[in-house]
Amino acid sequence: MALVEMKWFRGLKWFRLWGFGLWGHKKWITGISWEPVHLQSPCRHFVTSSKDGDARIWDATMRKTVIVLSGHTLAVTCVKWGGDGFIYTGSQDCTIKVWETTQGKLIRELKAALERYNKMKGNAPERLVSGSDDFTMFLWEPSLVNHVYFSLDGQWIASASFDKSVKLWNGITGKFVCAFRGHVGPVYQIRFPSFGEEYLTILFQSIREEC
C-alpha cells in the first residue's frame, strides 16, 4: 500500500507519495482518506480535502488527480471514503456532501438546520449547562474546540480552539492547567512530539514554567 507523509498537510498545498510531490490544491490540505481495501485491492485511489473548497481523488499509481469534487462554497475541513463506496465531505459552509466516485457526481447534500437555530438564539452567546450527581450545576460559554490530543503517557491533554489559544489539561484529573496564546488566528490542529520520553519531559517542564 502507498504511503503518504501526512505531517506536511497543514499549511501546504502539496504532499509526498513515495517521495514524489503531488500538486493540485490551491490552499492547504485538511484531510486524506484511502479507498477501502474491500472495494479494491490493492487500493490505488485516495481522496484529499482542502481549504480551497475542493476535494480531489488521486491515482497513487499514476500520481495525479483523476477527479475534482467541486461544489462547496467554503473550506472542506474533513473527508471520508466510506465503506459503501461513496465519498463524504464536510465543509465550513455547514453542509455535508455525498459523492459517487466513478465520475465525481454529487448525489446528496445534507444541510444543517442553522437558520431556525440562529433565529432562536439571536445575538446571545451560546451557553452550555452541565449537571452532576455531586449536586452541582455549571453554566459555560464555550468556544469551538477544533482538535484534542493526549500526550503519549496520558498525563496531559491539549486542545486547540477558534479562540486562538492552545489549552493544557491534566490528563488524569481533567483539571485545567494553563492556556498558551500568541496565534493571531484560529488554531486547527495540535500534536505532542513523539521523539522519546526524554524530550517529552523537557517539553513538559517548559510548559510548567510558562504556566
Secondary structure, 3 states (H helix, E strand, C coil): CCCECHHHCCCCCEEEECCEEEECCCCCEEEEEECCCCCCCCCCEEEEEECCCCEEEEECCCCEEEEEECCCCCCEEEEEECCCCCEEEEECCCEEEEECCCCCCEEEEEECCHHHHHHHHCCCCCCEEEECCCCCEEEECCCCEEEEEECCCCCEEEEEECCCEEEEEECCCCCEEEEEECCCCCCCCCCCCCCCHHHHHHHHHHHHHHC
